[in-house]
Amino acid sequence: MTVNNTNVVSNIKNYIDTQNAFLPSVVHIPLEQENDVDFLLCVKPGDVVKEGQVIANGSGDFVSSCIHSSVPGIVEKIEPSFLPNGKQGKCIDIRTKGSFSFLGHKTKEIQVEYLSPASIVNSIAEMGIINTFRTDNPKNLFGQLNNKKCNSIIVRLFDDEPERLTDSLISKFYLDEVIKGSEVLAKVCDAENIVFVLDLSFNINEVLSKITQKNYKLLKVNIKKYPFGDKNQILKTFEKDQTKKKTDYSISENDLFVDSSTAYDVYNGIVCNTPCVSRNVTFSGNCLYSSCMLNVRIGTSIREIIGQIGGFSKKPAGVIINGSFLGNSLQSLDTPITKYTKSVKVISSVKFTDNNIYSCINCGCCRDACPQKLLPDVLYMSISDNSQLPEYIVQSALKCTACAVCNCVCPSRLPLSHTIEVLKNKIKEEGGN
């Protein structure tokens, strides 16, 4: 699917800085911040908590990224809420009260070279850092790093979703910090190279001026055609460069892939010893007076932030989280910001399609649009109707890269990509190759 990147590049130039959002009166911090992790509460209603205090962590023997209170205050209740991923989950409500432990305090960089890889990995879990390389599939970074050795660390400096600008803006405003965070990850994995994946429009000279070591490598990607920023597309770009003998390093699907947001969080958490209590989020859409990127306290409701930036310029019909391809349409403006929230787009009825799911009309649009040449409608029916398919068609689901193009072109609004992901997991559980 062709993407007009000219508008994206122009929009990035319009951003000159990022600002802190106003402090919320109450935060609603979700207990689900990464995929497939169950959390145990460390607090109860009535408890007084500090900014950065651990309020939930993984259950059992599984080591998860800790969840911290993003504000000082009093725990009021634990109640269900809609989440940015379209699900419902429990949230810890904390009313802001008291002094901050990190906000407003000057941070000091520590000497990371004296830290062991094992201590850094443990600190990544303690600081609550997750890998948001895919916002629709946020990963436990501790689990990805624990006892992991790889040849390269791949750091994507742009967004993999055409409607998002957050990773691109973090690379623009905090490139030094992103590079330092990437160095920390390379130390943990004993990686030989740090490969920065760049959009062709990115100021490459600026990157070159900041990287002097031989193990820094640049991989340029053309983002005019979607999908362009997932692991599969990055590997394809590398293979083309390798064929043309443009590379003197190697990468594979077993290497660690992160985005600039994750590298920036690693810098804050490990180098500056600051837990993950906030998130940089871009706000845009034709129902807002202006676009902006704000550093928002995790758990702040979208309703409260929109009120801070002037409210709606016109009546909205929908709110899209994390982009039209890989994101979700919100059920409620009271949905809180999470660690995997990168963008919020508010749109009017002119640009909004309803969320109703209709019956498949056998139009074939999903088949024509699929970059992997799969049969998304057929695979969808195998799950929804439990129909029997030839084994080779079922196994083809493993080729799906979850780009969600099929979802976007489907006139019946079928959750094709999400359903194929369920089928992929089922195949893997049954030992499919």
C-alpha positions in Angstrom: 0.0 0.0 0.0 1.6 3.3 -1.1 1.9 6.0 1.6 2.4 9.7 0.9 5.4 10.4 3.1 5.6 14.0 2.1 3.0 15.0 4.6 4.7 13.1 7.4 8.1 14.7 6.7 6.4 18.2 6.6 4.6 17.5 9.9 7.7 16.5 11.7 9.4 19.8 10.7 6.4 21.6 12.3 7.3 20.2 15.8 10.0 22.2 17.6 9.9 20.7 21.0 7.9 18.6 23.5 6.3 19.8 26.7 5.0 18.2 29.9 1.3 17.8 30.1 -0.5 19.2 33.2 -0.5 16.9 36.2 -3.8 14.9 36.4 -6.0 15.1 39.5 -6.4 11.3 39.3 -4.5 8.7 37.4 -6.0 5.3 36.3 -3.0 3.1 36.0 -3.8 -0.2 34.1 -2.5 -3.5 35.4 -2.0 -4.6 31.8 1.0 -2.9 30.2 2.5 -5.7 28.2 1.2 -8.8 26.4 0.4 -12.0 28.2 1.4 -10.9 31.7 -0.6 -11.2 34.9 0.2 -8.7 37.6 -0.2 -8.8 41.4 -1.1 -5.7 43.3 1.4 -4.3 45.9 -1.0 -1.7 47.2 -4.6 -1.5 48.4 -7.2 1.4 48.7 -6.2 3.9 51.3 -2.5 3.4 50.9 -0.3 6.5 50.5 2.2 6.0 47.6 5.2 8.0 46.3 6.0 8.9 42.7 7.9 5.9 41.2 6.8 3.5 43.9 6.1 -0.1 42.6 2.3 -0.7 42.8 2.2 -4.0 40.9 4.5 -6.7 39.5 4.4 -10.0 37.8 2.8 -13.0 39.4 4.5 -16.4 40.1 8.0 -17.1 38.9 7.6 -14.8 35.8 9.7 -11.6 36.0 7.7 -8.8 34.4 8.3 -5.1 34.1 7.2 -3.4 37.4 4.3 -1.0 37.3 4.9 2.3 39.2 2.8 5.0 40.5 3.2 7.9 38.1 2.2 10.5 40.8 2.4 10.8 44.6 -1.0 10.3 46.2 -3.6 8.1 47.8 -4.9 4.8 46.3 -8.6 5.3 46.0 -9.9 2.1 44.3 -9.2 -0.6 41.8 -11.8 -0.7 39.0 -12.2 -1.9 35.4 -11.6 0.5 32.5 -11.3 0.5 28.7 -7.7 0.2 27.6 -6.0 1.6 24.4 -5.7 -2.0 23.0 -9.5 -2.3 22.8 -9.8 -4.6 25.8 -11.1 -4.0 29.3 -8.8 -4.3 32.3 -8.4 -3.4 35.9 -6.9 0.0 36.8 -5.5 1.4 40.0 -7.0 4.9 40.7 -4.6 7.2 42.6 -5.5 10.8 43.6 -2.5 13.1 43.2 -1.3 14.5 46.5 2.1 15.2 47.9 5.6 16.0 46.6 7.3 14.4 43.6 10.4 12.3 43.8 11.5 12.7 40.2 9.5 15.4 38.5 11.3 18.7 38.8 14.5 17.1 40.2 17.7 17.3 38.2 18.8 13.9 37.0 22.4 12.8 37.0 23.9 10.3 34.6 25.6 7.3 36.2 28.6 5.5 34.8 27.0 2.5 33.1 30.4 1.0 32.2 30.7 -0.2 35.8 27.4 -2.0 35.8 27.3 -5.7 34.9 24.9 -6.9 32.1 23.0 -9.0 34.7 22.4 -6.0 36.9 21.2 -3.9 34.0 18.7 -6.6 32.9 17.3 -6.7 36.5 17.1 -2.9 36.6 15.2 -2.9 33.3 12.5 -4.9 34.9 12.6 -2.9 38.1 12.3 0.4 36.2 9.2 -0.9 34.3 10.7 -0.6 30.8 8.9 -2.6 28.0 9.7 -2.9 24.3 7.2 -0.9 22.2 8.7 -1.9 18.8 5.2 -3.1 18.0 2.5 -1.1 19.9 0.0 -3.8 19.1 2.3 -6.3 20.8 4.3 -4.7 23.6 6.9 -7.1 24.9 8.6 -7.8 28.2 12.0 -6.3 27.6 13.5 -8.2 30.6 12.4 -11.5 29.0 13.9 -10.5 25.6 17.2 -9.6 27.2 17.6 -12.3 29.9 20.6 -14.5 28.9 20.4 -13.2 25.3 23.4 -12.8 23.0 23.0 -11.4 19.6 25.2 -10.0 16.8 23.4 -6.7 16.4 20.9 -4.4 18.2 18.5 -2.9 15.6 17.1 0.5 16.6 14.3 1.9 14.4 14.4 5.7 14.5 11.0 6.3 12.8 7.4 5.1 13.3 6.1 1.9 11.7 2.6 3.4 11.4 2.0 6.1 8.8 -0.2 8.2 11.1 2.3 8.2 14.0 5.2 10.7 14.6 6.3 9.8 18.1 9.4 7.7 17.4 10.5 10.1 14.7 10.1 13.1 17.0 11.9 11.3 19.9 14.8 10.7 17.4 14.7 14.4 16.5 14.6 15.8 20.0 16.5 13.2 22.0 18.9 11.5 19.6 21.8 11.6 22.1 19.7 9.9 24.7 18.5 7.3 22.2 22.1 6.5 21.2 23.1 6.1 24.9 20.2 3.9 25.6 21.1 1.7 22.5 24.6 1.4 23.9 23.3 0.0 27.1 21.2 -2.6 25.3 24.3 -3.6 23.2 26.3 -4.1 26.3 23.7 -6.4 27.8 23.5 -8.5 24.6 27.3 -8.3 23.9 26.3 -7.2 20.5 29.0 -6.3 17.9 26.9 -3.7 16.1 24.2 -1.1 16.8 22.2 -0.7 13.6 20.2 2.5 13.3 17.3 2.1 10.8 16.6 5.5 9.2 13.9 6.9 7.0 15.5 8.3 3.8 14.3 11.8 4.7 16.0 11.7 8.2 18.9 14.1 8.6 21.6 11.4 8.2 24.4 14.0 8.7 23.1 14.7 12.2 23.3 11.0 13.1 26.8 10.7 11.6 28.0 13.7 13.7 26.9 11.9 16.9 28.2 8.4 16.2 32.0 7.9 16.0 32.5 4.2 17.0 33.0 1.6 14.3 30.2 -0.6 15.6 27.5 2.0 14.7 25.8 1.1 11.4 23.1 2.9 9.3 20.4 1.2 7.4 18.2 3.4 5.2 14.6 2.5 4.6 12.2 3.9 2.0 8.9 4.4 3.8 6.7 5.3 0.8 5.1 1.9 0.7 3.5 0.3 3.8 4.4 -1.8 5.6 7.9 -0.4 6.0 9.0 -0.6 9.7 8.3 -4.1 11.0 11.0 -6.7 11.5 10.2 -8.4 8.2 10.6 -5.3 6.1 13.8 -4.2 7.8 15.3 -7.6 7.1 14.3 -7.4 3.5 15.9 -4.0 3.1 19.1 -5.4 4.7 19.1 -8.3 2.3 18.9 -6.0 -0.7 21.8 -3.9 0.6 23.7 -7.1 1.3 23.2 -8.3 -2.2 24.5 -4.9 -3.5 27.5 -5.3 -1.1 26.6 -2.1 0.8 26.9 -3.8 4.2 29.8 -4.9 6.3 27.8 -6.4 9.1 24.9 -8.9 9.6 21.5 -8.9 11.2 18.9 -11.7 11.6 15.5 -12.2 13.1 17.1 -13.4 16.3 18.6 -10.0 17.0 17.0 -7.5 19.3 14.7 -5.0 17.5 13.7 -1.9 19.4 12.3 1.5 18.6 13.6 4.9 19.6 11.0 5.1 22.4 12.3 2.0 24.0 16.0 3.1 23.7 15.0 6.5 25.2 13.2 4.7 28.1 16.4 2.6 28.7 18.4 5.8 28.9 16.1 7.3 31.5 15.7 4.1 33.5 19.3 2.8 33.5 21.5 5.9 32.9 19.4 8.3 34.9 17.8 5.8 37.3 14.3 7.1 36.7 11.4 4.6 36.6 8.9 4.6 33.7 6.1 6.9 34.9 5.4 8.9 31.8 5.1 8.6 28.0 5.7 10.9 25.0 2.4 11.0 23.0 1.5 12.9 19.9 -2.0 14.4 19.6 -3.5 15.3 16.3 -6.6 15.2 14.1 -9.1 17.6 12.5 -11.1 18.0 15.7 -8.2 19.6 17.6 -7.0 23.2 17.4 -3.4 22.1 16.9 -1.1 19.1 17.0 1.5 18.6 19.7 3.7 16.0 21.5 3.3 15.9 25.2 5.1 14.0 28.0 2.1 12.5 29.8 1.9 10.8 33.2 0.9 7.1 32.7 -2.7 6.7 33.8 -3.9 10.2 32.7 -7.2 10.0 30.9 -7.4 11.1 27.3 -10.4 13.3 28.2 -8.3 15.3 30.7 -5.4 15.8 28.2 -7.7 17.1 25.5 -9.2 19.5 27.9 -5.7 20.8 28.6 -4.9 21.5 25.0 -8.0 23.5 24.3 -10.8 20.9 23.9 -12.4 20.0 20.6 -12.6 22.4 17.7 -15.6 20.5 16.4 -17.7 17.6 17.5 -15.6 14.4 17.2 -16.8 11.1 15.8 -14.0 8.9 16.9 -10.6 8.7 18.6 -7.8 6.5 17.1 -5.0 5.2 19.3 -1.7 4.3 17.7 -2.8 4.8 14.1 -5.4 3.4 11.7 -3.3 0.4 10.6 -1.9 -0.9 13.9 -4.1 0.9 16.4 -7.6 0.8 17.8 -10.7 3.0 17.9 -11.4 4.1 21.5 -14.6 3.1 23.3 -14.3 5.9 25.8 -12.4 9.2 26.3 -11.7 8.1 29.9 -9.3 5.5 28.5 -5.9 6.0 30.2 -2.5 6.5 28.7 -0.3 3.4 29.0 3.3 2.5 28.3 2.5 1.4 24.8 0.4 4.5 23.9 2.2 6.6 21.2 -0.4 8.6 19.4 -4.0 9.9 19.8 -5.9 11.1 16.7 -9.3 12.8 17.1 -11.4 12.8 13.9 -14.7 14.0 12.7 -17.5 12.0 11.1 -16.2 12.9 7.6 -13.1 10.8 8.2 -14.5 8.2 10.5 -15.8 4.8 9.6 -18.2 3.0 12.0 -16.9 0.1 14.1 -19.7 -2.3 13.3 -18.7 -5.7 12.0 -20.6 -7.0 9.1 -20.7 -10.3 7.2 -18.0 -11.0 4.6 -19.1 -9.9 1.1 -16.4 -11.9 -0.6 -15.0 -8.8 -2.4 -11.4 -10.1 -2.3 -10.0 -6.7 -1.2 -8.0 -8.3 1.6 -6.4 -10.8 -0.8 -5.4 -8.0 -3.2 -3.9 -5.8 -0.5 -2.0 -8.5 1.5 1.8 -7.9 1.0 2.4 -11.6 1.8 -0.2 -12.8 -0.8 -2.2 -14.6 1.9 -6.0 -15.4 1.9 -7.0 -13.4 5.0 -10.7 -13.9 4.5 -10.3 -17.7 4.3 -8.0 -17.8 7.4 -10.5 -15.7 9.3 -13.3 -18.1 8.5 -11.3 -21.0 9.7 -11.3 -19.5 13.2 -14.7 -17.8 13.3 -16.6 -20.8 11.8 -14.1 -23.5 12.9 -14.0 -24.7 9.3 -11.6 -27.3 8.0 -8.9 -26.1 5.6 -6.1 -27.8 3.7 -3.0 -27.8 6.0 -0.9 -25.8 3.6 -3.5 -22.9 3.8 -3.6 -23.0 7.6 0.2 -23.0 7.8 0.3 -19.9 5.5 -0.9 -17.9 8.5 2.7 -18.1 9.9 3.8 -15.8 7.1 1.5 -13.0 8.3 3.5 -10.0 9.6 0.5 -8.4 11.3 0.7 -5.3 9.2 -3.1 -5.0 9.4 -3.6 -3.8 5.8 -6.3 -6.4 5.4 -8.2 -4.8 8.3 -8.0 -1.3 6.7 -9.3 -2.4 3.3 -12.1 -4.6 4.5 -15.5 -2.9 3.9 -17.1 -5.3 6.4 -14.7 -4.2 9.2 -13.7 -7.8 10.0 -10.9 -8.2 12.5 -8.8 -10.2 10.0 -5.3 -9.4 11.2 -6.2 -10.0 14.9 -7.9 -13.3 14.0 -5.0 -14.5 12.0 -2.8 -13.8 15.0 -5.0 -16.1 17.0 -4.5 -18.8 14.4 -0.7 -18.3 14.4 -0.6 -18.7 18.1 -2.7 -21.9 17.9 -0.4 -23.3 15.2 2.7 -22.6 17.3 1.1 -24.1 20.4 0.5 -27.3 18.4 4.1 -27.4 17.2 3.7 -26.0 13.7 6.7 -24.9 11.8 
